[in-house]
């Protein structure tokens, strides 16, 4: 399968990339690792007239954990795994396969806005922010404001994600549970749980849901049910029962909506159990 | 659409070519350079038959544009062995342990396995299966493939492979990643 024809530029600075993107108008697309975009282009589901490749733009890759966690947009999933930066690294290790992780990037994954991808719900649950640069300068977008709909974000067409920031996770433990049929598949459902434990009880909980709606979601009912409770099997199971509250997951060939709600409850329980240690 | 001039180091030889931006790396290797050892299987980044090393990392060359590999080092199955007809230890082990049946997935399997052994010289069987999760064998010959990779790891020994990155380093500098 061959993509439709397009023009290609690989600017050497972020400003040049922003300009190229603006000049290209609505038919221009950014290229990071290409592992969401190129498959769509090969299937002719996307046919941008111009690709602006970020590969030569310096300083967009790397992970720094110094208090908060800062992940450059062009950091590959493999590099994120190697950085051993908690929940995001554990989730990244489950993405597709080694070859895909060697190319796919966190910035590309978030910009693509696929609710079945692993990292969007992680950044949402961690209450992270997305740093973007455009012609008007830089802005920081809360993950809760970033994902708008299926494959849609609030990123402007001429903005480029430069960094993903997540609060430090000292004092938090986490669990990540994902269900799919094959290692390479997208999550049928995945659940990430961050739990702050004080004297054996849950002081705070943040639970993210993957593929339970047209965007990544927070399991707010389950979070509320767990706060203040002792982190033992009964309280965890009771909270996990609320994991699918308020969701209307899309049915697909793999799973009905009911089955996905079931998966969310089971995976939420397992993720919380893992976080509780 | 304007062609783009690219320069790639493939198996130690530098090639300069003008290519269409939409040309996939796998077609550049096969059709422009005649290196047909890299196979096209599914063409949807599932099967891994097209796996090559790009700057030392295994990638699926059906999902990389040739222009993205401009300035990069590419190793294909043809360039994996030593000088002359010397085989790479993974190639030797596939031969010895009957790690192939029809042979279609073999180049990709070997490239993915060599990538694993460069990162982890002493993998467990589970780690081998994990590293080959992106490579499909339609003959279902996985058992002997895993056996071959384990044997290659033993044959190569620890000395030849790079040490793994230190666990838990909070400030791992990342270079040369991304597209």
Interface residues (C-beta under 8 A of the other chain):
Chain A: X1 X2 X3 X4 X5 X6 X7 X8 X10 X31 X32 X33 X34 X35 X38 X39 X41 X42 X51 X53 X54 X55 X60 X61 X62 X63 X64 X65 X66 X72 X74 X75 X76 X78 X79 X82 X83 X84 X85 X96 X97 X98 X99 X100 X102 X103 X105 X183 X184
Chain B: X1 X2 X4 X20 X21 X22 X24 X43 X44 X45 X46 X48 X51 X54 X57 X58 X59 X60 X63 X64 X65 X67 X68 X70 X112 X115 X116 X130 X131 X133 X134 X135 X165 X167 X168 X169 X170 X171 X172 X173 X174 X175 X177 X178 X179
